[in-house]
Amino acid sequence: MTSLVSRALTIRTRPGHSRRRRMSSLVGGVSAAVLVGGVGLVGATASDRVDIGLTAGSEITLIGHGLGHGRGMGQYGAYGYAKRGWSYRQILQHYYGGTTFGRPADPTVNVALHDKNGVSVHSDAGMQVAGQPVAANEAVTVTGGTATITAGCGGAPVRTVPAAFADPVNPAPNRPPNEFLKFCGSNEPFRGSLGSDGGRVTNKLNVDDYVKGVIAKESVPGWATSGGIEALKAQAVAARTYALAAIASGKKIDDTQNSQVYGGVSGEGAGTNTAADATAGQILLQNGVPAFTEFSSSTGGYTAGGRFPAVVDDGDTASPNHNWTATISPSAVATAFGLPSLDAFEVIQANGLGAENGRAVKVRATGGGRSVEATGDEARTKLNLKSAWFAVQGQRTPPQIVKPPTGPAGGLGLPDLSALGGIADQVVPGAGELVGTATTAFEGLLGSLGGLPDTLGQALGAPTPTPDGAGVTQLFQEGMMFFSKQTGAHVLAGQGLKRFQARGGIPVLGFPKTNVLR
């Protein structure tokens, strides 16, 4: 792990890595799991604050915890729990509260291969093209919607077939190596089919095969032999679910950190394949659809909340990034925040979970006669920090505590959402205003219905932005509320919701335009 390079700002990070992935349109139609519970504001107000005095040549020391965004599963925490004897199911249920185990309705994944420019493939066992057999001594070149069968790689054309993919002799998952398709020239092997989709070279395969090429890239293969096999099993389920949730939202999957890093057969490992096979076909469901199972390297000892309830992460003591410090010059902070100089830098809001008041929710930098505020995640990016869980050493006035959702509130069954906009901005930048609008619309809808319908049940979470920012959903025991600026607020419950999901949900049907309470 010491050789892994740390980079800034993650949505989902491998242990030892901290990197960026755009959320684009992930899980737009599956409620993106749940922000469970109420939000509270306590502590000092901004007007009560006392700035930290900075003198010429002084430096700012930040005390921090964790690596990555901290939402969902902490990979080092999973490893720590595995070494304590937890099963992968216990690990997943701990981090992804409100989910159940299930199986995918459609296990097919299309993965765009970013470094491939064309498709010319062969296989030791032969192939199929549009159901027609291709001999082991033949190759296939796919151009657009036409497959040309040749006498070996680079050989003379034998025939052409209307087809966009070359398929293995048996499309089932977990097939032997002689059936893998290999690129002509490099002989790089891939499970499943290879072809063209939307002008991009694409690997089409079963999600069980896909995660084999993911786990070793997104986690630590050595954990398989150091007491962490259950953590790798948990990673397999999370990675499998994450991909299917993305696809359900209409997102295109590729092999980079924009989705999950995928290396094909070359990226697999014996131990990680064992973890994948042991959990084959298993995913996490939330209200009947794949949950948005984010994960990051190290939570620092407490997950961040967001789409899943925030929980203590005692397993994270196994992480080399459980505790860290960073020393930054005032000039570097001033430059990062666009100030001519720096008089003060402080955390003005934090989530109150864990040491040093928990993760920074909002910070303020002051200098040159003006102040600049930013979210904790924005500050993390600007200052190239390992996580947004940091405190300023020597800050004399504690930050205002903005607790993330932790459980449903009373009344109409809606949580206290007074600070949800700021949290939503951390989950999906710019979504805070949309969540505020949706919350008002949801309250108005329930009011027009005479209160919370019995067929809907109690709220299981707070209004949650879809990751593409197109709308907001809120999960209930027996239904879901939906909001977009185009359609307004609507509710589906019982069979109405089940029919909506069975027909494809938001990605296929868009946001609901009518209420169905049964």
Residue pairs with C-beta under 8 A, 6 or more apart in sequence:
1 15
1 16
1 220
1 320
4 14
4 15
4 16
4 17
5 16
5 17
6 16
6 17
6 18
6 67
6 386
7 17
7 18
7 19
7 20
8 18
8 19
8 20
8 380
8 381
8 384
8 385
9 18
9 19
9 20
9 377
9 380
9 381
10 17
10 18
10 19
10 20
10 21
10 67
10 68
10 69
10 296
10 297
11 20
11 21
11 22
11 23
11 69
11 294
12 21
12 68
12 69
12 72
12 218
12 242
12 260
12 294
12 295
12 296
13 19
13 67
13 68
13 69
13 75
13 295
13 296
13 297
14 75
14 217
14 218
14 219
14 261
14 297
15 67
15 75
15 76
15 79
15 219
15 220
15 297
15 298
15 319
16 67
16 220
16 297
16 320
17 297
18 67
18 68
18 297
18 386
18 387
19 257
20 257
21 257
21 258
21 259
22 258
23 428
23 467
23 468
24 251
24 258
24 467
24 468
25 249
25 250
25 251
25 466
25 467
25 468
25 470
26 32
26 245
26 246
26 249
26 251
26 292
26 467
26 468
27 33
27 245
27 246
27 248
27 249
27 290
27 292
27 466
27 467
28 249
28 250
28 466
28 467
28 468
28 470
28 471
28 506
28 507
29 248
29 249
29 250
29 289
29 466
29 504
29 505
29 506
29 507
29 508
30 245
30 248
30 249
30 286
30 289
30 290
30 291
30 292
30 505
30 506
31 286
31 287
31 289
31 464
31 473
31 474
31 475
31 480
32 245
32 292
32 307
32 464
32 465
32 466
32 467
32 473
33 96
33 98
33 99
33 286
33 291
33 292
33 293
33 307
33 308
33 461
33 464
34 97
34 98
34 286
34 307
34 308
34 309
34 460
34 461
34 462
34 464
34 475
35 305
35 306
35 307
35 404
35 405
35 415
35 420
35 423
35 461
35 462
35 463
35 464
36 97
36 98
36 308
36 309
36 405
36 406
36 407
36 408
36 460
36 461
36 462
37 309
37 404
37 405
37 406
37 407
37 408
37 409
37 415
37 461
37 462
38 403
38 405
38 406
38 407
38 408
38 409
38 415
38 416
38 462
39 402
39 403
39 404
39 405
39 415
39 416
39 417
39 418
39 419
39 420
39 423
39 462
40 401
40 402
40 403
40 416
40 418
40 419
41 400
41 401
41 402
41 403
41 418
41 419
42 352
42 400
42 401
42 403
43 352
43 398
43 399
43 400
43 401
44 397
44 398
44 399
44 400
45 400
46 348
46 400
48 397
49 346
49 348
49 397
50 396
50 397
51 343
51 344
51 346
51 366
52 60
52 344
52 345
52 346
52 392
52 394
52 395
52 396
53 344
54 60
54 330
54 342
54 343
54 344
54 345
58 330
59 327
59 328
59 329
59 330
60 327
60 328
60 329
60 330
60 333
60 345
60 392
60 393
61 325
61 326
61 327
61 328
61 392
61 393
61 394
62 325
62 326
62 327
62 328
62 383
62 385
62 390
62 391
62 392
62 393
63 323
63 325
63 356
63 390
63 391
63 393
64 300
64 323
64 324
64 325
64 326
64 385
64 386
64 387
64 389
64 390
64 391
65 300
65 301
65 321
65 322
65 323
65 324
65 354
65 355
65 356
65 387
65 389
65 390
66 74
66 296
66 297
66 298
66 299
66 300
66 301
66 316
66 319
66 321
66 322
66 386
66 387
66 389
67 296
67 297
67 298
67 300
67 319
67 321
67 386
67 387
68 74
68 296
68 297
68 298
68 299
68 386
68 387
69 294
69 296
69 304
69 377
69 387
69 388
70 296
70 298
70 299
70 300
70 302
70 303
70 304
70 359
70 387
70 388
70 389
71 294
71 295
71 296
71 303
71 304
71 305
71 306
71 307
71 308
71 427
72 95
72 96
72 238
72 293
72 294
72 295
72 296
72 303
72 306
72 307
72 308
73 91
73 92
73 95
73 96
73 234
73 235
73 238
73 293
73 294
73 295
73 296
74 95
74 295
74 296
74 297
74 298
74 299
74 303
74 313
74 315
74 316
74 319
75 219
75 220
75 231
75 235
75 295
75 296
75 297
75 298
76 297
76 298
76 299
76 315
76 316
76 318
76 319
76 320
76 321
76 322
77 95
77 298
77 299
77 313
77 314
77 315
77 316
77 318
77 319
78 91
78 95
78 228
78 230
78 231
78 234
78 235
78 315
79 220
79 223
79 228
79 231
79 315
79 318
80 314
80 315
80 316
80 317
80 318
80 319
81 90
81 91
81 94
81 230
81 231
81 314
81 315
82 88
82 91
82 223
82 227
82 228
82 229
82 230
82 231
82 234
82 315
83 226
83 227
83 228
83 315
83 318
84 315
86 94
86 230
86 315
87 230
88 230
88 231
88 233
88 234
88 237
88 279
89 101
91 230
91 231
91 234
92 99
92 234
92 237
92 238
92 284
93 99
94 311
95 295
95 303
95 308
95 311
95 313
96 238
96 284
96 291
96 293
96 308
97 308
97 309
97 311
98 286
98 308
98 309
98 460
98 461
98 475
99 284
99 285
99 286
99 291
99 293
100 284
100 285
100 286
101 282
101 283
101 284
101 285
102 282
102 283
102 284
102 285
102 288
103 281
103 282
103 283
104 207
104 240
104 244
104 281
104 283
104 290
107 173
107 206
107 207
107 208
107 244
107 281
108 204
108 205
108 206
108 207
109 204
109 205
109 206
109 207
109 210
109 243
109 244
109 247
109 253
110 197
110 202
110 203
110 204
110 247
110 252
110 253
111 202
111 203
111 204
111 205
111 210
111 253
111 254
111 255
111 259
111 262
112 197
112 198
112 200
112 201
112 202
112 252
112 253
112 254
112 255
113 200
113 201
113 202
113 203
113 254
113 255
113 264
114 254
114 255
114 256
116 183
116 201
117 201
118 141
118 143
118 201
119 140
119 141
119 142
119 143
119 166
119 183
119 194
119 195
119 196
119 201
120 139
120 140
120 141
120 142
120 153
120 154
120 183
120 184
120 185
121 127
121 139
121 140
121 166
121 181
121 182
121 183
121 184
121 194
122 136
122 138
122 139
122 140
122 152
122 153
122 181
122 182
122 184
123 134
123 136
123 168
123 169
123 178
123 179
123 180
123 181
123 182
124 136
124 178
124 179
124 180
125 136
125 168
125 169
125 178
125 179
126 133
126 134
126 135
126 136
126 138
126 169
127 133
127 134
127 138
127 140
127 166
127 167
127 168
127 169
127 181
128 134
128 166
128 167
128 168
128 169
129 140
129 147
129 149
129 161
129 163
129 165
129 166
129 167
130 147
130 161
130 162
130 163
132 161
133 169
134 140
134 149
134 166
137 151
137 152
138 149
138 150
138 151
138 152
138 155
138 158
139 149
139 150
139 151
139 152
139 153
139 154
139 155
139 184
140 147
140 148
140 149
140 150
140 166
141 147
141 148
141 150
142 148
142 163
142 164
142 165
142 166
142 194
142 195
142 196
143 196
144 164
144 196
145 162
145 163
145 164
145 196
146 160
146 161
146 162
146 163
147 160
147 161
147 162
147 163
147 164
147 165
147 166
147 195
148 157
148 159
148 160
148 161
149 157
149 158
149 159
149 160
149 161
150 156
150 157
150 158
151 158
153 184
153 185
154 184
163 195
164 195
164 196
164 197
165 193
165 194
165 195
165 196
165 202
165 204
166 181
166 193
166 194
166 195
167 193
168 175
168 179
168 180
168 181
168 191
168 192
168 193
169 179
170 179
171 192
171 193
171 206
172 206
173 191
173 205
173 206
173 208
173 209
173 280
174 208
174 209
174 277
174 280
175 191
177 189
177 265
180 189
180 190
180 191
180 265
181 189
181 190
181 192
181 193
181 194
182 188
182 189
182 190
183 190
183 194
188 264
188 265
188 266
189 264
189 265
189 266
190 203
190 205
190 264
190 265
191 203
191 205
191 206
191 209
191 212
191 213
191 264
191 265
192 203
192 204
192 205
192 206
192 209
192 210
193 203
193 204
193 205
194 201
194 202
194 203
194 204
195 201
195 202
195 204
196 202
197 204
198 252
203 255
203 264
207 240
207 243
207 244
208 240
208 276
208 277
208 280
208 281
210 240
210 243
210 262
211 236
211 239
211 240
211 243
211 276
212 265
212 268
212 272
212 273
212 276
213 262
213 263
213 264
213 265
213 267
213 268
214 239
214 243
214 260
214 261
214 262
214 263
214 267
215 221
215 232
215 235
215 236
215 239
215 269
215 272
215 275
215 276
216 263
216 267
216 268
216 269
216 272
217 260
217 261
217 262
217 263
217 267
218 235
218 239
218 260
218 261
219 231
219 232
219 235
219 272
220 228
221 232
221 269
221 271
221 272
222 271
223 229
223 231
223 232
223 271
224 232
224 269
224 270
224 271
224 272
224 274
224 275
225 271
229 271
229 274
229 275
232 271
232 272
232 274
232 275
233 275
233 278
233 279
235 275
235 295
236 272
236 275
236 276
236 278
236 279
237 279
237 282
237 283
237 284
237 293
238 284
238 293
238 295
239 260
239 293
240 279
240 282
240 283
241 283
241 284
241 290
241 291
241 293
242 260
242 292
242 293
242 294
242 295
243 253
243 259
243 260
244 283
244 290
245 289
245 290
245 291
245 292
245 293
246 253
246 259
247 253
248 289
248 290
248 505
248 507
249 466
249 467
249 468
249 506
249 507
250 507
251 259
253 259
253 260
254 262
255 261
255 262
255 263
255 264
261 267
283 290
283 291
284 290
284 291
284 293
285 291
286 475
287 475
287 480
287 497
287 501
288 498
288 501
289 501
289 505
292 307
292 467
294 306
294 307
297 319
297 321
298 316
298 319
298 320
298 321
298 322
298 387
299 313
299 316
300 313
300 316
300 319
300 321
300 322
300 323
300 354
300 387
300 389
301 312
301 313
301 314
301 316
301 317
301 322
301 354
301 355
302 310
302 311
302 312
302 313
302 353
302 354
302 358
302 389
303 310
303 311
303 313
304 310
304 351
304 353
304 359
304 388
304 389
304 404
305 351
305 353
305 404
305 405
305 406
305 423
306 404
306 423
306 426
306 427
307 427
307 461
307 464
309 405
309 406
309 407
310 351
310 353
310 404
310 405
310 406
312 354
316 322
321 386
321 387
324 386
325 393
326 383
326 385
326 386
326 390
328 383
330 341
330 342
330 345
331 341
331 342
332 383
333 339
333 342
333 345
333 365
333 383
334 340
334 341
334 342
334 365
334 367
334 368
336 365
336 382
336 383
337 365
337 372
337 374
337 382
338 372
339 365
339 366
339 367
339 368
339 370
339 372
340 367
340 368
341 367
341 368
342 365
342 366
342 367
343 366
343 367
343 368
344 364
344 365
344 366
344 367
345 363
345 364
345 365
345 366
345 392
346 363
346 364
346 392
346 395
346 397
346 399
347 357
347 360
347 362
347 363
347 376
347 390
347 391
347 392
347 395
347 399
348 362
348 363
348 364
348 373
348 399
348 400
349 360
349 361
349 362
349 399
349 400
349 401
349 402
349 422
350 356
350 357
350 358
350 359
350 360
350 361
350 376
350 391
350 399
350 400
350 401
350 402
351 357
351 358
351 359
351 361
351 401
351 402
351 403
351 404
352 358
352 401
352 402
352 403
353 359
353 403
353 404
354 389
356 389
356 390
356 391
357 391
357 398
357 399
357 401
358 389
358 401
359 376
359 387
359 388
359 389
359 390
360 376
360 379
360 380
360 388
360 389
360 390
360 391
360 399
361 375
361 376
361 399
361 402
361 422
361 423
361 426
362 373
362 374
362 375
362 376
362 402
362 422
363 373
363 374
363 375
363 376
363 379
364 371
364 372
364 373
365 371
365 372
365 373
365 374
366 372
374 382
375 388
375 422
375 425
375 426
376 388
376 389
376 390
376 426
377 388
377 426
379 385
379 388
380 386
380 387
380 388
380 390
388 426
402 419
402 422
402 423
403 419
404 423
405 415
405 420
405 423
405 461
405 462
407 415
408 415
408 458
408 459
408 460
408 461
409 415
409 416
409 459
412 443
412 446
412 451
412 452
413 452
413 456
413 457
413 458
413 459
413 476
414 439
414 442
414 443
414 446
414 459
414 462
414 474
415 459
415 461
415 462
417 435
417 439
417 462
417 463
420 432
420 435
420 436
420 439
420 462
420 463
421 432
421 433
421 435
421 436
422 432
423 432
424 431
424 432
424 434
424 435
424 464
424 465
425 431
425 432
427 464
427 465
427 467
428 465
428 466
428 467
428 469
430 469
431 465
431 469
431 472
434 465
434 469
434 471
434 472
434 485
435 463
435 464
435 465
435 472
437 483
437 485
438 463
438 471
438 472
438 474
438 483
438 489
439 463
439 472
441 483
441 488
441 489
442 463
442 474
442 481
442 483
442 489
444 489
445 481
445 489
445 490
445 491
445 515
446 452
449 491
449 515
449 517
452 458
453 491
453 493
453 517
455 478
455 479
455 493
455 494
455 517
455 518
456 476
456 477
456 478
456 479
456 491
456 493
456 517
457 476
457 477
457 478
457 479
458 476
458 477
459 474
459 475
459 476
460 475
460 476
460 477
461 474
461 475
462 474
463 472
463 473
463 474
463 481
463 483
464 472
464 473
464 474
464 475
465 471
465 472
466 472
466 473
466 506
470 484
470 506
470 511
471 482
471 483
471 484
471 485
471 487
471 506
471 511
472 482
472 483
472 484
473 480
473 481
473 482
473 483
474 480
474 481
476 493
478 493
478 494
478 497
479 491
479 492
479 493
479 494
479 496
479 497
479 517
480 491
480 492
480 493
480 497
481 489
481 490
481 491
482 489
482 490
482 491
482 492
482 506
482 511
482 512
483 489
483 490
483 511
484 511
486 511
487 510
487 511
487 512
487 513
490 511
490 512
490 513
490 514
490 515
491 515
491 516
491 517
492 500
492 512
492 515
492 516
493 516
493 517
493 518
494 516
494 517
494 518
495 516
495 518
496 516
496 517
496 518
497 516
500 509
500 512
500 516
503 509
